[in-house]
Amino acid sequence: MEGYKKLAGLLVIAVISSSLVFAGKKTLVLVDNWSLRETHSIFFRTLREKGYDLTFKTADDASLALVKYGEFLYDNLILFSPSVEEFGGSVNVEAITSFIDGGGNVLVAASSQVGDTIRELATECGVELDEEKTAVIDHLNYDMADQGKHTLIVAEPKNLLDAPMVVGSKISSPFLFRGVGMVADQENPLVMNVLHASSTAYSFNPDTKIDDVSYTKLSCIG
């Protein structure tokens, strides 16, 4: 995979009030389990090196809160808890959308096993995630390390949004993507398609034969 840049095997939805370079540094990170601190250690280390103050909690922690005495406790919220069915404490979808409306920055990760809570949050932000257990599949643009399902996709830089403030400096090398497909509300001026698939890609359950189901269950991605 030399020459490729790796993208985590999670679809990421960024809901940013200003830009990807956050002004505030206090950041709450909610995880499904503590192992995510190790599997995504490079990402978290990069944030710390940039001066972010990270507070880690599990998504079902009973003490969770975003607001105290009418003031936000954090500047940023990172949700690395795709399978959560119900947040702990006073955190819920309504509280998170209020946090966004109040100027907070939210980064959400979703997998093929995404729970209803994250789906609801995505919908509130103008994004619809595909059905459970589905993934983006491309039979022509997959990496050699793929295990036969063609879900480890080689994405071309031309498929990225041409916006340095969002995606960073110019990317010239292909990178790898594995994740769930989504559809953005085209009528929402605040939603941007950061990465789109090639015309040969589609979204489906990779463990199901296409001839076993109606073609209406196929979702075009590219």
C-alpha positions in Angstrom: 0.0 0.0 0.0 3.0 2.3 -0.4 2.0 5.6 -2.0 -1.4 5.5 -0.5 -2.7 7.6 2.4 -4.9 5.8 4.8 -8.3 7.0 5.8 -9.7 5.3 9.0 -12.3 2.6 8.3 -15.1 4.8 9.5 -17.2 7.2 7.6 -16.7 10.6 9.2 -19.3 13.4 9.3 -17.9 16.8 10.3 -20.4 19.4 11.5 -18.3 22.5 11.8 -19.5 25.9 12.9 -16.5 27.8 11.5 -13.6 25.8 10.1 -11.6 22.6 10.7 -9.1 24.6 12.7 -11.1 24.9 15.8 -10.7 28.2 17.8 -11.5 26.6 21.2 -9.4 23.7 22.6 -11.6 22.0 25.2 -12.7 18.8 23.6 -15.0 16.0 24.8 -14.3 12.6 23.2 -17.0 10.0 23.5 -16.1 6.4 22.7 -17.8 3.0 22.5 -15.0 1.4 24.4 -11.6 2.4 25.7 -9.7 0.5 23.1 -10.4 3.3 20.6 -7.9 5.4 22.4 -5.3 2.9 21.2 -6.6 2.1 17.8 -6.9 5.9 17.0 -3.9 7.0 19.0 -2.2 8.8 16.1 -5.3 10.9 15.6 -5.6 11.8 19.2 -1.8 12.5 19.6 -2.0 14.9 16.6 -4.8 16.8 18.3 -2.8 17.0 21.6 0.2 18.3 19.7 -2.0 21.0 18.3 -2.9 22.0 21.8 -6.3 20.4 22.2 -7.3 19.5 25.7 -9.0 16.0 25.3 -11.4 14.6 27.9 -12.3 10.9 27.2 -15.5 9.3 28.4 -17.6 6.4 27.3 -20.8 7.3 25.4 -23.1 5.9 28.1 -21.3 7.6 31.1 -24.1 8.7 33.5 -22.2 11.9 34.2 -22.2 13.2 30.7 -23.1 16.9 30.1 -22.4 19.5 27.5 -23.9 22.5 29.5 -23.6 23.6 33.1 -25.2 26.8 34.5 -26.1 27.8 31.0 -22.5 27.6 29.7 -21.0 25.1 27.3 -18.4 22.9 29.1 -16.5 22.2 25.9 -15.7 23.8 22.6 -15.6 20.6 20.5 -17.3 17.2 20.6 -15.9 14.1 19.0 -18.2 11.1 18.7 -16.3 7.9 18.1 -19.2 5.8 19.4 -21.1 4.7 16.2 -23.0 1.9 17.9 -24.3 3.9 20.8 -28.1 3.5 21.2 -28.5 6.0 24.0 -26.0 8.6 25.4 -25.6 8.9 29.2 -26.3 11.8 31.4 -28.0 14.8 29.8 -26.5 14.2 26.4 -28.9 13.3 23.6 -29.5 14.3 20.0 -31.3 17.5 21.0 -28.5 18.5 23.3 -25.9 17.9 20.5 -27.8 19.9 17.9 -28.2 22.7 20.4 -24.4 22.5 21.0 -23.9 22.9 17.2 -26.3 25.8 16.9 -24.5 27.4 19.8 -21.2 27.4 17.9 -19.8 24.1 19.0 -17.9 21.8 16.6 -18.8 18.2 16.3 -17.0 15.3 14.6 -19.0 12.1 14.2 -17.7 8.7 13.1 -20.1 6.1 11.8 -19.5 2.4 10.8 -21.7 -0.2 9.1 -23.0 -1.1 12.5 -24.2 2.5 13.3 -26.9 2.8 15.9 -30.2 4.7 15.7 -28.9 7.6 17.8 -26.1 8.5 15.4 -28.5 8.0 12.5 -30.9 10.5 14.0 -28.1 13.0 14.6 -26.9 12.6 11.0 -30.4 13.2 9.7 -30.7 16.4 11.8 -27.6 17.6 10.1 -28.8 16.9 6.6 -27.2 13.5 6.1 -28.9 10.1 5.6 -26.8 7.0 6.4 -27.5 3.7 4.5 -29.0 0.7 6.1 -27.2 -1.3 8.8 -24.5 -3.7 7.7 -24.1 -2.0 4.3 -20.9 -0.6 3.0 -19.6 1.2 -0.1 -18.4 -1.4 -2.6 -16.3 -0.9 -5.8 -15.3 -3.9 -7.8 -12.9 -1.9 -9.9 -11.2 0.4 -7.4 -10.3 -1.7 -4.4 -6.9 -2.3 -2.7 -4.9 -5.5 -2.8 -5.3 -5.8 0.9 -9.0 -6.2 0.5 -10.4 -9.5 1.8 -12.6 -10.3 -1.1 -15.6 -8.0 -0.4 -14.2 -5.0 -2.4 -14.9 -2.6 0.4 -11.4 -1.3 1.0 -11.6 1.3 -1.7 -8.8 3.2 -3.4 -10.1 6.8 -3.6 -8.6 9.3 -6.0 -7.7 12.8 -4.8 -10.0 14.2 -7.6 -12.9 12.8 -5.6 -12.2 15.1 -2.7 -13.8 18.5 -2.2 -11.6 21.2 -3.6 -11.5 23.3 -0.4 -8.1 23.5 1.4 -9.8 24.9 4.5 -11.7 21.7 4.8 -9.5 18.9 3.5 -6.1 20.5 4.0 -3.2 21.0 1.6 -3.2 19.5 -1.9 -3.4 15.7 -1.8 -1.7 14.0 -4.8 -1.6 10.4 -3.7 -4.6 8.0 -3.7 -5.9 7.0 -0.2 -7.9 4.1 1.2 -11.5 4.3 2.4 -13.8 1.7 4.0 -17.1 2.8 5.4 -20.9 3.1 5.2 -22.4 5.1 2.4 -24.5 8.2 2.9 -26.6 10.7 1.0 -26.5 14.4 1.7 -29.4 16.8 1.5 -28.7 18.7 -1.7 -31.1 21.5 -0.6 -29.2 22.1 2.6 -26.6 24.9 1.9 -24.7 24.0 5.0 -23.9 20.4 3.8 -20.8 19.7 1.7 -19.8 16.5 0.0 -16.2 16.2 1.2 -15.6 12.8 -0.6 -17.6 11.1 -3.3 -17.1 7.7 -4.8 -16.3 6.8 -8.4 -19.1 6.0 -10.8 -18.4 2.3 -10.4 -19.3 2.3 -6.6 -22.5 1.4 -4.9 -23.8 0.7 -1.4 -25.0 -2.7 -0.4 -24.6 -5.5 2.2 -21.3 -7.2 1.1 -22.4 -10.5 2.8 -25.6 -10.7 0.7 -25.8 -11.9 -2.9 -27.4 -9.3 -5.1 -29.5 -11.9 -6.9 -31.1 -12.8 -3.6 -32.8 -9.5 -3.2 -34.6 -6.8 -5.1 -32.4 -4.4 -7.0 -34.3 -1.6 -5.3 -32.1 -2.3 -2.2 -29.0 -1.2 -4.2 -27.9 2.4 -3.6 -25.8 4.2 -6.2 -23.0 6.1 -4.6 -20.8 7.4 -7.4 
